[in-house]
Amino acid sequence: MTETVPTPKTEPRRRYAKLAANENREDYSLRFAAHSFRRWRPLVVATTALGGIAYLADFAIGASIVFSYGFTSGVLAILAAALVIFVTGTPIAAACAKYGVDMDLLTRGAGFGYFGSTLTSLVYASFTVIFFALEGSIMAQAFDLALGVPLPIGYLLSTLIVLPFALYGMGALAKMQTWTQPLWIAGLILPFVVVAVREPDRLAEFASFGGTSGAGSGFSAIGFGFGMGVALSLIGQIGEQADYLRFMPEKTAANKRSWWAAVLAAGPGWVILGAAKQIGGALLAFLALGAVGEAHALEPIAPYLEAVKPALGPVALTFAALFVVVSQIKINTTNAYSGSLSFANFFSRVLHRHPGRVWYVLVNCGIALALMEFGAFALLNKILGFYSNVAIAWIGAVCADLLIVKPLGWSPRYVEFKRAYLHKINPVGFGSMVFASAVSITAYFGAFGVYLAAFSPLLALVIAVVCVPLLARLTGGRYYLARPNTVATGDLRATHECTVCGDAYELPDVADCSRQQGAICSLCCTLDATCHDQCQHPGASPVDLPMPVARPPMP
């Protein structure tokens, strides 16, 4: 929500609500991340981003895949999915770090258009909500086992405990992730060290495990496909990594190596640890199967406790619960933070209102709490298997634009995210995603036979990657820009005062506005409900921006 106050100007000047105007909390949500705000070293950004993958849903996902499809098919499915995620995530991570944009802004300029990316905002927001619910359920299970807290109350506690961290921005997140990292790393390694020392012979048993559903220990193409589909649901995690990577400092000759190392580690590199955690979680669940039963073996806290109990004795339960709680705070803070950005992006375009990112933290957490109370954890495989069909079509379309279309010059070589220059819908990315999702979901429900049902996410990926360059070529790339951006070049750090709100923003966040006859920041442009895209009408002339102002952007 915004409010206005009278000024001597011909129109009232926009004043952002207090929360929306505080960039220390707002973190340039919905905007280009200003160079002046990107004050962290590459290592700090990478550490913060990797702190967000502390989740234990990997343990549950890996265990569920191997229990359902056996060791051979399950582990190969996890590794194959990790390879796909790494390859598709690399160009996305590099683009977000280079251009200082989050996943939504990147999607706008990578073939989806201004309103076309609202669909992907909801897809991404649903990813953060689903995984918040899964991770919160795991934390509630720890409260139940360690303290006897009933699950419904545990769900509420696991939501409330995250809010103080998620309501603040990158500065608070960086400190929290850094301070908790040593405890989390020690807790992650401990059970596997204990198993390697005490039960090394059981690793061979695990390698011949045929699952609990009669899948057998040999390779099954169908089991491999379905397992890969579940693991590929994590492909949306690159969006959460990008929400941190947009704060990477500018790449220079001096920091080139550390810049690329941080981008690769914190971007697609998360999946290397993620795949290891899935296989490790399956191992711990297998070892605990006889002691706790299948239902509890799929809940990360019980197998973890069984693994560390021989080494820690009477303090094992306390340590296990602490590890789970710390892990889930680290990831659900990220889920709530990233979800708030997606919801804010969606509603700002649809409603032309922006009350501030922090309000959407509450929206994200509220929906996730409802899912927890309705028992989302029990439907883990079904939820993730279906979701992956849509998520991978989206990621595949964006990746194809970055890797194929832009290098060939069929779309602008930079990422244009501002409303003033974009068509509402770009059929290249948006059309490819919708078509790929529709075909793969139809296949997922068995319309094309059992094999295509098993490999429906890969079908979505292939269709999206093929359709994007095909449509870009057929349309001549004319749907990428509604009008040329005549102010895209120059000193990118130069700041211009927005004629609507009066604040100063760096050049990449500024457009020339024919209605205001001057510079307008990207968010004021988004929130304008009365201009009806006047700058894109036939006959509208570009406006020369005034000289840059001599003061920095908002603190």
Secondary structure in CASP SS format (residue, H / E / C, confidence):
PFRMAT SS
TARGET T0000
AUTHOR 0000-0000-0000
METHOD secondary structure of the structure
MODEL  1
M C 1.00
T E 1.00
E E 1.00
T E 1.00
V E 1.00
P C 1.00
T C 1.00
P C 1.00
K C 1.00
T C 1.00
E C 1.00
P C 1.00
R E 1.00
R E 1.00
R E 1.00
Y E 1.00
A C 1.00
K H 1.00
L H 1.00
A H 1.00
A H 1.00
N C 1.00
E H 1.00
N H 1.00
R H 1.00
E H 1.00
D C 1.00
Y C 1.00
S C 1.00
L C 1.00
R C 1.00
F C 1.00
A C 1.00
A C 1.00
H H 1.00
S H 1.00
F H 1.00
R C 1.00
R C 1.00
W C 1.00
R C 1.00
P H 1.00
L H 1.00
V H 1.00
V H 1.00
A H 1.00
T H 1.00
T H 1.00
A H 1.00
L H 1.00
G H 1.00
G C 1.00
I C 1.00
A C 1.00
Y C 1.00
L C 1.00
A H 1.00
D H 1.00
F H 1.00
A H 1.00
I H 1.00
G H 1.00
A H 1.00
S H 1.00
I H 1.00
V H 1.00
F H 1.00
S H 1.00
Y H 1.00
G C 1.00
F H 1.00
T H 1.00
S H 1.00
G H 1.00
V H 1.00
L H 1.00
A H 1.00
I H 1.00
L H 1.00
A H 1.00
A H 1.00
A H 1.00
L H 1.00
V H 1.00
I H 1.00
F H 1.00
V H 1.00
T H 1.00
G H 1.00
T H 1.00
P H 1.00
I H 1.00
A H 1.00
A H 1.00
A H 1.00
C H 1.00
A H 1.00
K H 1.00
Y H 1.00
G C 1.00
V C 1.00
D C 1.00
M H 1.00
D H 1.00
L H 1.00
L H 1.00
T H 1.00
R H 1.00
G H 1.00
A H 1.00
G H 1.00
F H 1.00
G C 1.00
Y C 1.00
F C 1.00
G H 1.00
S H 1.00
T H 1.00
L H 1.00
T H 1.00
S H 1.00
L H 1.00
V H 1.00
Y H 1.00
A H 1.00
S H 1.00
F H 1.00
T H 1.00
V H 1.00
I H 1.00
F H 1.00
F H 1.00
A H 1.00
L H 1.00
E H 1.00
G H 1.00
S H 1.00
I H 1.00
M H 1.00
A H 1.00
Q H 1.00
A H 1.00
F H 1.00
D H 1.00
L H 1.00
A H 1.00
L H 1.00
G C 1.00
V C 1.00
P C 1.00
L H 1.00
P H 1.00
I H 1.00
G H 1.00
Y H 1.00
L H 1.00
L H 1.00
S H 1.00
T H 1.00
L H 1.00
I C 1.00
V C 1.00
L H 1.00
P H 1.00
F H 1.00
A H 1.00
L C 1.00
Y C 1.00
G C 1.00
M H 1.00
G H 1.00
A H 1.00
L H 1.00
A H 1.00
K H 1.00
M H 1.00
Q H 1.00
T H 1.00
W H 1.00
T H 1.00
Q H 1.00
P H 1.00
L H 1.00
W H 1.00
I H 1.00
A H 1.00
G H 1.00
L H 1.00
I H 1.00
L H 1.00
P H 1.00
F H 1.00
V H 1.00
V H 1.00
V H 1.00
A H 1.00
V H 1.00
R H 1.00
E C 1.00
P C 1.00
D C 1.00
R H 1.00
L H 1.00
A H 1.00
E H 1.00
F H 1.00
A H 1.00
S C 1.00
F C 1.00
G C 1.00
G C 1.00
T C 1.00
S C 1.00
G C 1.00
A C 1.00
G C 1.00
S C 1.00
G C 1.00
F C 1.00
S C 1.00
A H 1.00
I H 1.00
G H 1.00
F H 1.00
G H 1.00
F H 1.00
G H 1.00
M H 1.00
G H 1.00
V H 1.00
A H 1.00
L H 1.00
S H 1.00
L H 1.00
I H 1.00
G H 1.00
Q H 1.00
I H 1.00
G H 1.00
E H 1.00
Q H 1.00
A H 1.00
D H 1.00
Y H 1.00
L H 1.00
R C 1.00
F C 1.00
M C 1.00
P C 1.00
E C 1.00
K C 1.00
T C 1.00
A C 1.00
A C 1.00
N C 1.00
K H 1.00
R H 1.00
S H 1.00
W H 1.00
W H 1.00
A H 1.00
A H 1.00
V H 1.00
L H 1.00
A H 1.00
A H 1.00
G C 1.00
P C 1.00
G C 1.00
W H 1.00
V H 1.00
I H 1.00
L H 1.00
G H 1.00
A H 1.00
A H 1.00
K H 1.00
Q H 1.00
I H 1.00
G H 1.00
G H 1.00
A H 1.00
L H 1.00
L H 1.00
A H 1.00
F H 1.00
L H 1.00
A H 1.00
L H 1.00
G H 1.00
A H 1.00
V H 1.00
G H 1.00
E H 1.00
A H 1.00
H H 1.00
A H 1.00
L C 1.00
E C 1.00
P C 1.00
I H 1.00
A H 1.00
P H 1.00
Y H 1.00
L H 1.00
E H 1.00
A H 1.00
V H 1.00
K H 1.00
P H 1.00
A H 1.00
L H 1.00
G H 1.00
P H 1.00
V H 1.00
A H 1.00
L H 1.00
T H 1.00
F H 1.00
A H 1.00
A H 1.00
L H 1.00
F H 1.00
V H 1.00
V H 1.00
V H 1.00
S H 1.00
Q H 1.00
I H 1.00
K H 1.00
I H 1.00
N H 1.00
T H 1.00
T H 1.00
N H 1.00
A H 1.00
Y H 1.00
S H 1.00
G H 1.00
S H 1.00
L H 1.00
S H 1.00
F H 1.00
A H 1.00
N H 1.00
F H 1.00
F H 1.00
S H 1.00
R H 1.00
V H 1.00
L H 1.00
H C 1.00
R C 1.00
H C 1.00
P C 1.00
G C 1.00
R H 1.00
V H 1.00
W H 1.00
Y H 1.00
V H 1.00
L H 1.00
V H 1.00
N H 1.00
C H 1.00
G H 1.00
I H 1.00
A H 1.00
L H 1.00
A H 1.00
L H 1.00
M H 1.00
E H 1.00
F C 1.00
G C 1.00
A H 1.00
F H 1.00
A H 1.00
L H 1.00
L H 1.00
N H 1.00
K H 1.00
I H 1.00
L H 1.00
G H 1.00
F H 1.00
Y H 1.00
S H 1.00
N H 1.00
V H 1.00
A H 1.00
I H 1.00
A H 1.00
W H 1.00
I H 1.00
G H 1.00
A H 1.00
V H 1.00
C H 1.00
A H 1.00
D H 1.00
L H 1.00
L H 1.00
I H 1.00
V H 1.00
K C 1.00
P C 1.00
L C 1.00
G C 1.00
W C 1.00
S C 1.00
P C 1.00
R C 1.00
Y C 1.00
V C 1.00
E C 1.00
F C 1.00
K C 1.00
R H 1.00
A H 1.00
Y H 1.00
L C 1.00
H C 1.00
K C 1.00
I C 1.00
N C 1.00
P H 1.00
V H 1.00
G H 1.00
F H 1.00
G H 1.00
S H 1.00
M H 1.00
V H 1.00
F H 1.00
A H 1.00
S H 1.00
A H 1.00
V H 1.00
S H 1.00
I H 1.00
T H 1.00
A H 1.00
Y H 1.00
F C 1.00
G C 1.00
A C 1.00
F C 1.00
G C 1.00
V H 1.00
Y H 1.00
L H 1.00
A H 1.00
A H 1.00
F C 1.00
S H 1.00
P H 1.00
L H 1.00
L H 1.00
A H 1.00
L H 1.00
V H 1.00
I H 1.00
A H 1.00
V H 1.00
V H 1.00
C H 1.00
V H 1.00
P H 1.00
L H 1.00
L H 1.00
A H 1.00
R H 1.00
L H 1.00
T H 1.00
G C 1.00
G C 1.00
R C 1.00
Y C 1.00
Y C 1.00
L C 1.00
A C 1.00
R C 1.00
P C 1.00
N C 1.00
T C 1.00
V C 1.00
A C 1.00
T C 1.00
G C 1.00
D C 1.00
L C 1.00
R C 1.00
A C 1.00
T E 1.00
H E 1.00
E E 1.00
C C 1.00
T C 1.00
V C 1.00
C C 1.00
G C 1.00
D C 1.00
A E 1.00
Y E 1.00
E E 1.00
L H 1.00
P H 1.00
D H 1.00
V E 1.00
A E 1.00
D E 1.00
C E 1.00
S C 1.00
R C 1.00
Q C 1.00
Q C 1.00
G E 1.00
A E 1.00
I E 1.00
C E 1.00
S H 1.00
L H 1.00
C H 1.00
C H 1.00
T H 1.00
L H 1.00
D C 1.00
A C 1.00
T C 1.00
C C 1.00
H C 1.00
D C 1.00
Q H 1.00
C H 1.00
Q H 1.00
H C 1.00
P C 1.00
G C 1.00
A C 1.00
S C 1.00
P C 1.00
V C 1.00
D C 1.00
L C 1.00
P C 1.00
M C 1.00
P C 1.00
V E 1.00
A C 1.00
R C 1.00
P C 1.00
P C 1.00
M C 1.00
P C 1.00
END
